[in-house]
Amino acid sequence: MRTAISKAREGDIFVVAAIDRLGRNAVDVLNTTNEIAAMGARLVSLREGFDLSTPVGKMMLNMMAGFAEMERNLTDERRLAGMARARAEGVHMGRPRHPHEEEIRNMSADGLRYGEIVRVLESKGIKAGKTRIYSFKCISSGLT
């Protein structure tokens, strides 16, 4: 988008799918539209269906940018509330646990090096690379 705006010429028309695609918040959207207008180009939104170069379009832009920012903030609040509820219920979030995590931690605690742990696991038919073992070692030693 930045490249397209920098190459805009007077009379060009920018067509966007929706107003909220122009920025992360209302200020970003308004800055982007002002930048496009300063280049002499026009902006048309397909979803909202109005021309942003008219007075009514500019008013609608301000309202829609505010609504888009509010919607994004509400989505973030719901996501964070859902994660907090899941944590309170003891739901594991993030990378799935390795089925042999405890065994790897024990070998690490016994002083085995990464390569040695990998060889022991491979001899048992268990796949765990050095980076995975390193993460268990960091967790068990309190480095994370």
C-alpha positions in Angstrom: 0.0 0.0 0.0 2.8 2.4 0.9 4.5 1.8 -2.5 1.2 2.4 -4.3 0.6 5.7 -2.4 4.1 6.9 -3.1 3.6 6.4 -6.8 0.2 8.0 -6.9 -0.5 10.7 -9.5 -3.2 13.3 -9.7 -6.4 11.7 -11.0 -5.5 8.2 -9.8 -8.3 6.2 -8.0 -7.5 3.9 -5.1 -10.1 1.2 -4.6 -10.1 -0.5 -1.3 -12.2 -3.5 -0.1 -13.1 -1.8 3.1 -12.1 1.3 5.1 -10.7 -0.7 8.0 -8.0 -2.1 5.6 -6.4 1.3 5.4 -4.9 1.3 8.9 -4.8 -0.2 12.4 -6.9 2.5 14.0 -8.9 5.6 13.2 -5.8 7.9 13.2 -3.9 5.6 10.7 -7.0 5.4 8.4 -7.4 9.2 8.4 -3.6 9.8 7.9 -3.6 7.4 4.9 -6.7 9.0 3.3 -5.2 12.4 3.8 -1.9 11.3 2.2 -3.8 9.9 -0.8 -5.8 13.1 -1.1 -2.6 15.2 -0.9 -1.3 13.3 -3.9 -4.4 14.4 -5.9 -5.8 10.8 -6.0 -9.3 9.7 -5.0 -10.3 6.8 -2.7 -13.3 4.5 -3.1 -14.4 1.9 -0.7 -16.2 -1.2 -2.1 -17.8 -2.5 1.1 -19.0 0.9 2.3 -19.9 1.9 -1.2 -19.1 5.6 -1.1 -16.6 8.0 -2.7 -14.3 9.4 0.0 -13.5 12.6 -2.0 -17.0 14.1 -1.4 -18.0 16.0 1.8 -20.5 13.2 2.7 -17.9 10.6 1.9 -15.4 12.3 4.2 -17.9 12.5 7.1 -18.7 8.8 6.5 -15.0 8.0 6.5 -14.5 9.5 9.9 -17.5 7.6 11.3 -16.5 4.3 9.7 -12.9 4.6 10.9 -14.1 5.2 14.4 -16.4 2.2 14.2 -13.7 0.0 12.8 -11.3 0.9 15.6 -14.0 0.2 18.2 -14.7 -3.2 16.6 -11.1 -4.1 16.6 -10.8 -3.1 20.3 -13.9 -5.1 21.2 -12.4 -8.1 19.4 -9.2 -7.8 21.4 -11.1 -7.5 24.7 -13.1 -10.7 23.9 -9.9 -12.5 22.9 -8.1 -11.6 26.0 -11.1 -12.4 28.2 -11.4 -15.8 26.5 -7.7 -16.5 27.1 -8.0 -15.5 30.8 -11.0 -17.8 31.2 -9.2 -20.6 29.6 -6.1 -20.1 31.8 -8.4 -20.1 34.9 -9.9 -23.4 33.7 -6.4 -24.9 33.3 -6.5 -25.1 29.5 -3.1 -25.4 28.0 -2.4 -22.7 25.4 0.4 -22.5 23.0 2.6 -25.2 21.5 1.4 -28.8 22.2 3.3 -30.5 24.9 5.8 -33.2 23.9 4.6 -36.6 24.9 8.1 -37.4 26.4 8.6 -34.0 28.1 9.1 -35.4 31.6 11.7 -37.9 30.4 13.6 -35.2 28.6 13.6 -33.0 31.6 14.9 -35.8 33.8 17.7 -36.6 31.4 18.6 -32.9 31.3 18.5 -32.7 35.1 20.9 -35.7 35.2 23.4 -33.7 33.3 23.1 -35.3 29.8 24.0 -33.0 26.9 21.7 -32.2 24.0 23.4 -34.7 21.6 23.3 -37.5 24.2 19.6 -36.9 25.0 18.8 -37.0 21.2 20.7 -40.3 20.8 19.0 -41.8 23.8 15.6 -40.8 22.5 16.4 -41.9 19.0 17.4 -45.3 20.3 13.9 -45.6 21.7 12.3 -44.4 18.5 11.4 -41.0 19.9 11.8 -37.9 17.7 13.0 -34.7 19.6 15.4 -32.3 18.1 18.1 -30.3 19.9 16.0 -27.1 19.9 13.1 -28.9 21.5 15.4 -30.3 24.2 16.9 -26.9 24.7 13.5 -25.4 25.4 12.8 -28.1 28.1 16.2 -27.5 29.7 15.5 -23.8 29.8 12.1 -24.3 31.3 13.3 -26.8 33.9 16.2 -24.6 35.0 14.0 -21.5 35.2 15.6 -19.6 32.4 12.3 -18.6 30.7 
